[in-house]
Amino acid sequence: MLKKFFLLVLFLNVVTLFIAAEFVVGNGGQSTIQEAIDLSNNNDTIYIEEGIYTETISIKNKSINIIAEKNSQVILKSINSKPFFNLFNCGKITLKGLEFQSDNISLNSNLSSLEVYSCKFKSKKYSILANNSNLIIENSSFTARESFDFLEKNKPVGTSKSITAYDKCDIVISDCKFIYFDYGIYLSITDYAFIENSTFNSNNYPIFVTKKGDVNIKSNEFLRNTEASISLSGDGTIDLQNNSFYKNNKKDIILYIPTCGGCECSAGHFDGEVSGGNNYTDKSSYSSSICPLYFWDESIIILNTKFEKSKE
């Protein structure tokens, strides 16, 4: 009987270890997000009450959820141009309903798995900088500045990138908005990326892909961008399906090929494979939409598309 009792106690202790705890940051809870993270264990959830939080947070070797309380505006501001979140070797970090404001980098992920849902990023340089990480980003918005002159008088310059990924990264981005960046999404990866159902409005280079990766770009909208909407370099495998291009200033799709003379794409190198179809543009000629002309099958894009006025 005593043996059974001790076994029961042991079982209950083991079960307790696997029950995720919940923490609250704000009134009646922890005073800072970092304090709650330090107290948390894997699979715990941290709820953040409404307010403005100015911190520099480090998360190492953990898997936790960080969520804004329902119907609360949670603003996260970084300190002295440092990232608000620094992730290192994390199993899975889930962020939901948060608003990031930063003059430099909002979130830096290294050797980690990150999931972002329904967040807002207002970052003047980098929103998310990822190295050897796995990313899932859904229903989020990314903005680099408050306004933008499409005629290039106040064109984004040089440093702003919403999502930048290097080396071994698996990335899924869906139902997001990218506005006023120099580079919307910059991929220098060797693994996989899937970008779908997102809007790229008034950026310089909405999507720029380099290095060797398997990249799928599907059912996105590109409008009022100043340079090429999709720029491809490196030696990856690219699939383009059901994208729409509307009122963009220059080419819709370009490959950076040295043998292409007389245009900007001769400055780089593409030695990969491209497939796709059912992409739509309002441009009237292939020469104004794609480059270099000799590379593409004309079925890659459908000219003279009349888009609905909601895109204005």
For each residue, the residues with C-beta under 8 A, 3 or more apart:
1: 4 5
2: 5 6
3: 6 7
4: 1 7 8
5: 1 2 8 9
6: 2 3 9 10
7: 3 4 10 11
8: 4 5 11 12
9: 5 6 12 13
10: 6 7 13 14
11: 7 8 14 15
12: 8 9 15 16
13: 9 10 16 17
14: 10 11 17 18
15: 11 12 18 19
16: 12 13 19
17: 13 14
18: 14 15 43
19: 15 16
20: 41 43 44 45
21: 40 41 44 45
22: 44 45 46 47
23: 29 30 36 39 40 44 45 46 47
24: 28 29 30 36 46 47 48 49 69
25: 29 30 31 32 33 35 36 46 47 48 49 53
26: 29 48 49 50 51 69
27: 49
28: 24
29: 23 24 25 26 36 49
30: 23 24 25 33 35 36 39
31: 25 35
32: 25 35 36 53 55
33: 25 30 36 37 46 48 53 55 57 66 76
34: 37 38 55 57 58
35: 25 30 31 32 38 39
36: 23 24 25 29 30 32 33 39 40 46
37: 33 34 40 46 57 59 62 64 66
38: 34 35
39: 23 30 35 36
40: 21 23 36 37 44 46 62 64
41: 20 21 44 62
42: 62 63 64 91
43: 18 20 63 64 65
44: 20 21 22 23 40 41 64 65
45: 20 21 22 23 64 65 66 67
46: 22 23 24 25 33 36 37 40 64 65 66 67
47: 22 23 24 25 67 68 69
48: 24 25 26 33 51 53 66 67 68 69 72 74 98
49: 24 25 26 27 29 69 72 74
50: 26 68 69 72 73 74
51: 26 48 74 75
52: 75 77
53: 25 32 33 48 74 75 76 77
54: 77 78 79
55: 32 33 34 76 78 79 84
56: 78 79 80 82 83 84 86
57: 33 34 37 84 85 86
58: 34 86 88
59: 37 62 64 85 86 87 88 90 93
60: 87 88 89 90
61: 88 89 90 91
62: 37 40 41 42 59 90 91 93
63: 42 43 90 91 92 93 113
64: 37 40 42 43 44 45 46 59 93 94
65: 43 44 45 46 93 94 96
66: 33 37 45 46 48 93 94 95 96 98
67: 45 46 47 48 94 95 96 97
68: 47 48 50 72 73 74 96 97 98
69: 24 26 47 48 49 50 72 74
70:
71:
72: 48 49 50 68 69 97
73: 50 68 99
74: 48 49 50 51 53 68 69 97 98 99
75: 51 52 53 99 101
76: 33 53 55 84 98 99 100 101 106
77: 52 53 54 84 101 102
78: 54 55 56 81 82 83 84 100 101 102 103 104 105 106
79: 54 55 56 82
80: 56
81: 78 102 103 104 105
82: 56 78 79 104 105
83: 56 78 86 102 104 105 106 107 108 129
84: 55 56 57 76 77 78 100 102 106 107
85: 57 59 93 95 106 107 108 109
86: 56 57 58 59 83 108 110
87: 59 60 90 93 107 108 109 110 112 114 133
88: 58 59 60 61 110 111 112
89: 60 61 110 111 112
90: 59 60 61 62 63 87 93 109 111 112 113 114
91: 42 61 62 63 112 113
92: 63 113 114 115
93: 59 62 63 64 65 66 85 87 90 109 112 113 114 115
94: 64 65 66 67 115 116 117
95: 66 67 85 98 114 115 116 117 119
96: 65 66 67 68 116 117 118 119
97: 67 68 72 74 117 118 119
98: 48 66 68 74 76 95 119 120
99: 73 74 75 76 119 120 121 122
100: 76 78 84 106 107 119 120 121 122 123 127
101: 75 76 77 78 106 122 123
102: 77 78 81 83 84 105 106 122 123 124 125 127
103: 78 81 123 124 125
104: 78 81 82 83 123 124 125 126
105: 78 81 82 83 102 108 123 125 126 127 129
106: 76 78 83 84 85 100 101 102 121 123 126 127 128
107: 83 84 85 87 100 114 127 128 129
108: 83 85 86 87 105 129
109: 85 87 90 93 112 114 128 129 130 131 133 135
110: 86 87 88 89 130 131 132 133
111: 88 89 90 131 132 133
112: 87 88 89 90 91 93 109 133 134
113: 63 90 91 92 93 133 134
114: 87 90 92 93 95 107 109 128 130 133 134 135 136
115: 92 93 94 95 135 136 137
116: 94 95 96 119 128 135 136 137 138 140
117: 94 95 96 97 138 139 140
118: 96 97 138 139 140
119: 95 96 97 98 99 100 116 140 141
120: 98 99 100 140 141 143
121: 99 100 106 127 128 140 141 142 143 162
122: 99 100 101 102 143 144
123: 100 101 102 103 104 105 106 126 127 142 144 160 162
124: 102 103 104 144 145 160
125: 102 103 104 105 144 159 160 161
126: 104 105 106 123 129 160 161 162 164
127: 100 102 105 106 107 121 123 142 161 162 163
128: 106 107 109 114 116 121 135 137 162 163 164
129: 83 105 107 108 109 126 164
130: 109 110 114 133 135 163 164 165 166 169 171
131: 109 110 111 165 166 167 169
132: 110 111 166 167 168 169
133: 87 109 110 111 112 113 114 130 165 169
134: 112 113 114 169 170 171
135: 109 114 115 116 128 130 163 165 169 170 171 172 173
136: 114 115 116 171 172
137: 115 116 128 140 163 171 172 173 174 176
138: 116 117 118 173 174 175 176
139: 117 118 174 175 176
140: 116 117 118 119 120 121 137 176 177
141: 119 120 121 176 177 178 179
142: 121 123 127 162 163 176 177 178 179 181 184
143: 120 121 122 146 179 180
144: 122 123 124 125 156 160 162 179 180 181 182
145: 124 148 156 160 180
146: 143 180
147: 154 180
148: 145 154 155 156 179 180 202
149: 152 153 154 155
150: 202 224 226 249
151:
152: 149 155 226 249
153: 149
154: 147 148 149
155: 148 149 152 204 226
156: 144 145 148 160 180 181 182 203 204
157: 160 182
158: 182
159: 125 182
160: 123 124 125 126 144 145 156 157 180 181 182 183
161: 125 126 127 164 181 182 183 184 185 186
162: 121 123 126 127 128 142 144 178 181 183 184 185
163: 127 128 130 135 137 142 171 173 184 185 186
164: 126 128 129 130 161 183 186 188
165: 130 131 133 135 169 171 186 187 188 189 193
166: 130 131 132 169 188 189
167: 131 132 188 189 190
168: 132 189 190 191
169: 130 131 132 133 134 135 165 166 187 189 191 193
170: 134 135 191 192 193
171: 130 134 135 136 137 163 165 187 189 192 193 194 195
172: 135 136 137 193 194
173: 135 137 138 163 176 185 193 194 195 196 198
174: 137 138 139 194 195 196 197 198
175: 138 139 196 197 198
176: 137 138 139 140 141 142 173 198 199
177: 140 141 142 198 199 201
178: 141 142 162 181 184 185 198 199 200 201 203 206
179: 141 142 143 144 148 201 202 203
180: 143 144 145 146 147 148 156 160 202 203
181: 142 144 156 160 161 162 178 184 203 204 206
182: 144 156 157 158 159 160 161 203 204 205
183: 160 161 162 164 186 203 204 205 208
184: 142 161 162 163 178 181 200 203 205 206 207
185: 161 162 163 173 178 195 206 207 208
186: 161 163 164 165 183 205 208
187: 165 169 171 193 207 208 209 210 211 213 215
188: 164 165 166 167 210 211 234
189: 165 166 167 168 169 171 192 193 211 213
190: 167 168 211 212 213
191: 168 169 170 213 214
192: 170 171 189 213 214 215
193: 165 169 170 171 172 173 187 189 209 213 214 215 216
194: 171 172 173 174 215 216 218
195: 171 173 174 185 198 207 215 216 217 218 220
196: 173 174 175 216 217 218 219 220
197: 174 175 218 219 220
198: 173 174 175 176 177 178 195 220 221
199: 176 177 178 220 221 223
200: 178 184 203 206 207 220 221 222 223 225 229
201: 177 178 179 221 223 224 225
202: 148 150 179 180 223 224 225 226
203: 156 178 179 180 181 182 183 184 200 206 225 226
204: 155 156 181 182 183 225 226 227
205: 182 183 184 186 208 225 227 228 231
206: 178 181 184 185 200 203 222 225 229 230
207: 184 185 187 195 200 217 229 230 231
208: 183 185 186 187 205 231 233
209: 187 193 213 215 230 231 232 233 234 236 238
210: 187 188 233 234 268
211: 187 188 189 190 233 234 235 236
212: 190 234 235 236 272
213: 187 189 190 191 192 193 209 234 236 237
214: 191 192 193 236 237
215: 187 192 193 194 195 209 236 237 238 239
216: 193 194 195 196 238 239 241
217: 195 196 207 220 230 238 239 240 241 243
218: 194 195 196 197 239 240 241 242 243
219: 196 197 241 242 243
220: 195 196 197 198 199 200 217 243 244
221: 198 199 200 201 243 244 246 311
222: 200 206 225 229 230 243 244 245 246 248 252
223: 199 200 201 202 245 246 247 248 311
224: 150 201 202 246 247 248 249
225: 200 201 202 203 204 205 206 222 229 248 249
226: 150 152 155 202 203 204 248 249 250
227: 204 205 231 249 250
228: 205 231 250 251 252 253 254 264 265 291
229: 200 206 207 222 225 245 248 251 252 253
230: 206 207 209 217 222 240 243 252 253 254
231: 205 207 208 209 227 228 254 256
232: 209 236 238 253 254 255 256 270 272 274
233: 208 209 210 211 255 256 268 269 270
234: 188 209 210 211 212 213 269 270 271 272
235: 211 212 270 271 272
236: 209 211 212 213 214 215 232 272 273
237: 213 214 215 272 273
238: 209 215 216 217 232 272 273 274 275 276
239: 215 216 217 218 274 275 276
240: 217 218 230 243 253 274 275 276 277 279 300
241: 216 217 218 219 276 277 278 279
242: 218 219 278 279
243: 217 218 219 220 221 222 230 240 279 280
244: 220 221 222 279 280 281 305 307
245: 222 223 229 248 252 279 280 281 282 283 289 301
246: 221 222 223 224 281 282 305 307 311
247: 223 224 282 311
248: 222 223 224 225 226 229 245 251 252
249: 150 152 224 225 226 227
250: 226 227 228
251: 228 229 248 254 288 289 290 291
252: 222 228 229 230 245 248 279 281 283 289 290 301
253: 228 229 230 232 240 279 289 290 291 296 300 301
254: 228 230 231 232 251 263 264 265 290 291 292
255: 232 233 260 265 270 274 291 292 295
256: 231 232 233 265 266 267 268 269 270
257: 260 265 266 268 269 270 292 295
258: 266 268 269
259: 266 292
260: 255 257 263 265 266 291 292
261: 266
262: 266
263: 254 260 266 291 292
264: 228 254 267
265: 228 254 255 256 257 260 268 291 292
266: 256 257 258 259 260 261 262 263
267: 256 264
268: 210 233 256 257 258 265
269: 233 234 256 257 258
270: 232 233 234 235 255 256 257
271: 234 235
272: 212 232 234 235 236 237 238
273: 236 237 238
274: 232 238 239 240 255 295 296 300
275: 238 239 240
276: 238 239 240 241 279 300
277: 240 241 299 300
278: 241 242 302
279: 240 241 242 243 244 245 252 253 276 300 301 302
280: 243 244 245 301 302 305 307
281: 244 245 246 252 289 301 302 303 305
282: 245 246 247 304 305 306 307
283: 245 252 288 289 303 304
284: 288 303 304
285: 288 289 303
286: 289 290 293 296 298 301 303
287: 290 291 293
288: 251 283 284 285
289: 245 251 252 253 281 283 285 286 301 303
290: 251 252 253 254 286 287 293 296 300 301
291: 228 251 253 254 255 260 263 265 287
292: 254 255 257 259 260 263 265 295 296
293: 286 287 290 296
294:
295: 255 257 274 292
296: 253 274 286 290 292 293 300 301
297: 300
298: 286 301
299: 277
300: 240 253 274 276 277 279 290 296 297
301: 245 252 253 279 280 281 286 289 290 296 298
302: 278 279 280 281 305
303: 281 283 284 285 286 289
304: 282 283 284
305: 244 246 280 281 282 302
306: 282
307: 244 246 280 282 311
308: 311
309: 312
310:
311: 221 223 246 247 307 308
312: 309
